[in-house]
Amino acid sequence: MWKTADIGTVADTFHNWLNQTYDYENVTGLCKSASLADIKKHKFVMTPGRYVGIQDEEDDYIPFEEKIENLTGKPGDRCN
Protein backbone atom coordinates (compact mmCIF):
# COMPACT_ATOMS: atom_id res chain seq x y z
CA MET A 1 0.00 0.00 0.00
CA TRP A 2 1.32 3.40 -0.90
CA LYS A 3 1.92 6.00 1.79
CA THR A 4 0.35 9.43 1.37
CA ALA A 5 3.82 10.97 1.05
CA ASP A 6 4.69 8.52 -1.77
CA ILE A 7 1.54 9.41 -3.67
CA GLY A 8 2.39 13.09 -3.23
CA THR A 9 5.91 12.50 -4.57
CA VAL A 10 4.59 10.77 -7.70
CA ALA A 11 1.92 13.44 -8.25
CA ASP A 12 4.38 16.30 -7.76
CA THR A 13 6.92 14.66 -10.08
CA PHE A 14 4.28 14.17 -12.79
CA HIS A 15 3.03 17.75 -12.52
CA ASN A 16 6.57 19.14 -12.60
CA TRP A 17 7.27 17.10 -15.74
CA LEU A 18 3.94 18.01 -17.36
CA ASN A 19 4.40 21.72 -16.69
CA GLN A 20 8.09 21.55 -17.65
CA THR A 21 9.22 23.24 -14.44
CA TYR A 22 12.80 23.40 -13.32
CA ASP A 23 11.85 21.24 -10.33
CA TYR A 24 11.64 18.10 -12.52
CA GLU A 25 14.59 15.73 -12.58
CA ASN A 26 14.99 12.10 -13.60
CA VAL A 27 15.08 9.82 -10.54
CA THR A 28 16.48 6.30 -10.96
CA GLY A 29 13.79 3.79 -10.08
CA LEU A 30 11.00 6.39 -10.20
CA CYS A 31 10.92 8.46 -13.38
CA LYS A 32 12.74 9.45 -16.55
CA SER A 33 11.77 11.79 -19.31
CA ALA A 34 12.99 9.70 -22.25
CA SER A 35 13.78 11.38 -25.54
CA LEU A 36 12.29 10.14 -28.78
CA ALA A 37 15.80 8.99 -29.75
CA ASP A 38 15.97 6.81 -26.60
CA ILE A 39 12.57 5.31 -27.34
CA LYS A 40 13.50 4.67 -30.98
CA LYS A 41 16.77 3.02 -29.85
CA HIS A 42 14.64 0.53 -27.88
CA LYS A 43 12.43 -0.09 -30.94
CA PHE A 44 9.54 1.76 -29.31
CA VAL A 45 9.21 -0.79 -26.49
CA MET A 46 7.72 1.13 -23.58
CA THR A 47 8.74 -1.15 -20.71
CA PRO A 48 9.54 1.28 -17.87
CA GLY A 49 12.61 -0.63 -16.69
CA ARG A 50 14.38 0.10 -19.96
CA TYR A 51 14.31 3.78 -19.16
CA VAL A 52 13.80 4.27 -15.43
CA GLY A 53 16.14 1.59 -14.09
CA ILE A 54 16.23 0.51 -10.46
CA GLN A 55 17.42 2.24 -7.33
CA ASP A 56 20.74 1.22 -5.88
CA GLU A 57 20.31 -0.96 -2.82
CA GLU A 58 22.09 -0.04 0.36
CA ASP A 59 24.75 -2.58 1.25
CA ASP A 60 24.12 -4.19 4.64
CA TYR A 61 27.68 -5.60 4.66
CA ILE A 62 26.43 -9.10 5.52
CA PRO A 63 28.29 -11.67 3.38
CA PHE A 64 26.09 -13.53 0.89
CA GLU A 65 26.92 -16.93 2.40
CA GLU A 66 25.80 -15.74 5.84
CA LYS A 67 22.52 -14.45 4.43
CA ILE A 68 21.83 -17.79 2.74
CA GLU A 69 22.65 -19.72 5.92
CA ASN A 70 20.32 -17.51 7.93
CA LEU A 71 17.54 -18.00 5.38
CA THR A 72 17.91 -21.74 4.93
CA GLY A 73 19.37 -22.88 8.28
CA LYS A 74 22.21 -25.31 8.66
CA PRO A 75 22.23 -28.48 6.57
CA GLY A 76 20.29 -31.13 8.41
CA ASP A 77 18.10 -28.70 10.39
CA ARG A 78 15.24 -29.42 8.00
CA CYS A 79 15.58 -33.19 8.45
CA ASN A 80 14.58 -33.18 12.12
Secondary structure as a PSIPRED ss2 file (coil, helix, strand):
# PSIPRED VFORMAT (PSIPRED V4.0)

   1 M C   1.000  0.000  0.000
   2 W C   1.000  0.000  0.000
   3 K C   1.000  0.000  0.000
   4 T H   0.000  1.000  0.000
   5 A H   0.000  1.000  0.000
   6 D H   0.000  1.000  0.000
   7 I H   0.000  1.000  0.000
   8 G H   0.000  1.000  0.000
   9 T H   0.000  1.000  0.000
  10 V H   0.000  1.000  0.000
  11 A H   0.000  1.000  0.000
  12 D H   0.000  1.000  0.000
  13 T H   0.000  1.000  0.000
  14 F H   0.000  1.000  0.000
  15 H H   0.000  1.000  0.000
  16 N H   0.000  1.000  0.000
  17 W H   0.000  1.000  0.000
  18 L H   0.000  1.000  0.000
  19 N C   1.000  0.000  0.000
  20 Q C   1.000  0.000  0.000
  21 T C   1.000  0.000  0.000
  22 Y C   1.000  0.000  0.000
  23 D C   1.000  0.000  0.000
  24 Y C   1.000  0.000  0.000
  25 E C   1.000  0.000  0.000
  26 N C   1.000  0.000  0.000
  27 V E   0.000  0.000  1.000
  28 T C   1.000  0.000  0.000
  29 G C   1.000  0.000  0.000
  30 L C   1.000  0.000  0.000
  31 C E   0.000  0.000  1.000
  32 K C   1.000  0.000  0.000
  33 S C   1.000  0.000  0.000
  34 A C   1.000  0.000  0.000
  35 S C   1.000  0.000  0.000
  36 L H   0.000  1.000  0.000
  37 A H   0.000  1.000  0.000
  38 D H   0.000  1.000  0.000
  39 I H   0.000  1.000  0.000
  40 K H   0.000  1.000  0.000
  41 K H   0.000  1.000  0.000
  42 H C   1.000  0.000  0.000
  43 K C   1.000  0.000  0.000
  44 F C   1.000  0.000  0.000
  45 V C   1.000  0.000  0.000
  46 M C   1.000  0.000  0.000
  47 T C   1.000  0.000  0.000
  48 P H   0.000  1.000  0.000
  49 G H   0.000  1.000  0.000
  50 R H   0.000  1.000  0.000
  51 Y C   1.000  0.000  0.000
  52 V C   1.000  0.000  0.000
  53 G C   1.000  0.000  0.000
  54 I C   1.000  0.000  0.000
  55 Q C   1.000  0.000  0.000
  56 D C   1.000  0.000  0.000
  57 E C   1.000  0.000  0.000
  58 E C   1.000  0.000  0.000
  59 D C   1.000  0.000  0.000
  60 D C   1.000  0.000  0.000
  61 Y C   1.000  0.000  0.000
  62 I C   1.000  0.000  0.000
  63 P C   1.000  0.000  0.000
  64 F H   0.000  1.000  0.000
  65 E H   0.000  1.000  0.000
  66 E H   0.000  1.000  0.000
  67 K H   0.000  1.000  0.000
  68 I H   0.000  1.000  0.000
  69 E H   0.000  1.000  0.000
  70 N H   0.000  1.000  0.000
  71 L H   0.000  1.000  0.000
  72 T H   0.000  1.000  0.000
  73 G C   1.000  0.000  0.000
  74 K C   1.000  0.000  0.000
  75 P C   1.000  0.000  0.000
  76 G C   1.000  0.000  0.000
  77 D H   0.000  1.000  0.000
  78 R H   0.000  1.000  0.000
  79 C H   0.000  1.000  0.000
  80 N C   1.000  0.000  0.000
